[in-house]
Amino acid sequence: LVALHSSRGHESPASRAFMRRSVLLTDAVVFFPAAVALARRSAPAAGRARPRALALVLLCPAFVLVDHGHFQYNCASLGLAAWAFW
């Protein structure tokens, strides 16, 4: 009924590179500016709180592993949500 083991989809090195680049581009356009704006608004300007807050958001292992390892666009929706809260 369903051919689970005979069809794996199209996975060439070029298609993987394209998918990784598209995730990084989406992050750069949507998520990174939203994270910077949110860190500027929520963290105090004095001291190291703002760079730390930004680093915690941008370097979250779950975002890096899931979005870039499995070609998902979770950070795009998080970026849009962050802009909505901003």
HELIX and SHEET records of a PDB file:
HELIX    1   1 PRO A   13  THR A   26  1                                  14    
HELIX    2   2 ASP A   27  PHE A   31  3                                   5    
HELIX    3   3 PHE A   32  SER A   42  1                                  11    
HELIX    4   4 ALA A   49  LEU A   58  1                                  10    
HELIX    5   5 PRO A   61  GLY A   69  1                                   9    
HELIX    6   6 ASN A   74  PHE A   85  1                                  12    
END                                                                             
